[in-house]
Amino acid sequence: SEITEHYRFDSIESQVRLLADSLFLMKDYESAFSMYKLIKDDYKNDRAMLHYASVQEMMALCLYQMDKTKEMFGFLETALFHYTRVAEEERGLLSGGPSARPITAPDATRLATR
C-alpha cells in the first residue's frame, strides 16, 4: 500500500499549496495561513499524512511570523506527530519489520529528524 498520495502539479491541492508557499515567501503570512488552512483538510481526508504534516509545519511558521507563538505549538506538535508516524510506517514497509534497518532513510524519516 502507498504511504503518501502524490498530487500532480495541475491538481487543485498543488495549485493552492504553490499559492500559499508564494504568499509565505512574499511575507503575506495571514493570507498564506488561510491558504494552508484550505488544503489541510483535503490532505487529511486523502490520508496524505506527509503532505498534511508539511502544511501543519508551514501554518506554525506563519503563526510564528505573525507573533502568535502560543497558537503555534499545537501545529508544530501535530506536524511532528504525523512526520514520526509516517516515518515509522515507511520504515516498517521498506525494511520488512521494525527491527531491520533500511539502506537509505525514507523521506518521512528525513523530515521527522531534521
C-alpha positions in Angstrom: 0.0 0.0 0.0 1.1 3.5 -0.7 2.0 5.8 2.2 1.6 9.2 0.7 -0.7 10.5 -2.0 1.2 12.2 -4.8 -0.5 15.2 -6.3 0.1 16.3 -9.9 1.3 19.8 -10.4 -2.1 20.8 -12.0 -4.3 19.5 -9.2 -6.2 22.0 -7.1 -4.2 21.0 -3.9 -0.9 21.6 -5.6 -2.0 24.9 -7.0 -3.3 26.1 -3.6 -0.1 24.9 -2.0 2.0 26.8 -4.5 -0.1 29.9 -3.9 0.4 29.5 -0.1 4.1 29.0 -0.4 4.4 32.0 -2.7 2.4 34.2 -0.3 4.7 33.0 2.5 7.8 34.0 0.5 6.3 37.4 -0.1 5.7 37.8 3.7 1.9 37.8 3.5 1.7 35.4 6.4 -2.0 35.9 7.1 -3.1 35.0 3.5 -0.6 32.1 3.4 -2.0 30.8 6.7 -5.5 30.9 5.2 -4.4 29.1 2.0 -2.7 26.4 4.1 -5.8 26.0 6.2 -7.8 25.5 3.0 -5.8 22.5 1.9 -5.1 21.0 5.3 -8.3 19.1 5.4 -8.0 17.8 1.9 -4.7 16.2 2.7 -6.1 14.7 5.9 -9.2 13.3 4.1 -7.0 11.8 1.4 -4.8 10.3 4.1 -1.7 12.0 2.7 -0.2 12.4 6.1 3.2 13.6 4.9 1.6 16.5 3.0 -0.7 17.1 6.0 2.3 17.3 8.3 4.1 19.7 6.0 1.1 22.0 5.9 0.8 21.9 9.7 4.5 22.9 9.9 4.0 25.8 7.5 1.0 27.0 9.4 3.1 27.0 12.5 5.8 29.1 10.8 3.1 31.6 9.6 1.9 31.9 13.2 5.4 32.4 14.4 6.0 35.2 11.9 2.7 36.8 13.0 3.9 36.7 16.7 1.2 34.2 17.7 3.6 31.8 19.3 1.0 30.4 21.8 -1.1 29.0 18.9 2.0 27.8 17.0 2.9 25.0 19.3 -0.2 22.9 18.6 0.5 23.0 14.9 4.1 22.0 15.4 3.1 19.2 17.7 0.7 17.8 15.1 3.3 18.1 12.4 5.9 16.2 14.4 3.4 13.6 15.4 2.5 12.9 11.8 6.1 13.1 10.5 7.0 10.5 13.1 4.0 8.3 12.3 4.7 8.3 8.6 8.4 7.6 9.1 7.5 4.6 11.3 5.1 3.3 8.6 7.7 3.7 5.9 10.4 2.0 8.0 8.1 -1.0 8.5 7.2 -1.2 4.8 10.7 -0.8 3.4 12.7 -2.9 5.8 10.2 -5.8 6.3 10.0 -5.2 10.0 10.5 -2.7 12.8 13.9 -4.1 13.8 15.5 -4.2 10.3 17.4 -1.1 9.2 16.9 0.2 5.6 19.8 1.2 3.5 18.7 4.8 3.0 16.4 6.9 5.1 12.9 7.4 3.7 11.7 11.0 3.1 9.4 11.0 6.1 12.3 10.0 8.4 14.4 12.8 7.0 11.6 15.3 7.6 10.9 13.9 11.1 14.6 14.3 12.2 15.7 17.5 10.5 
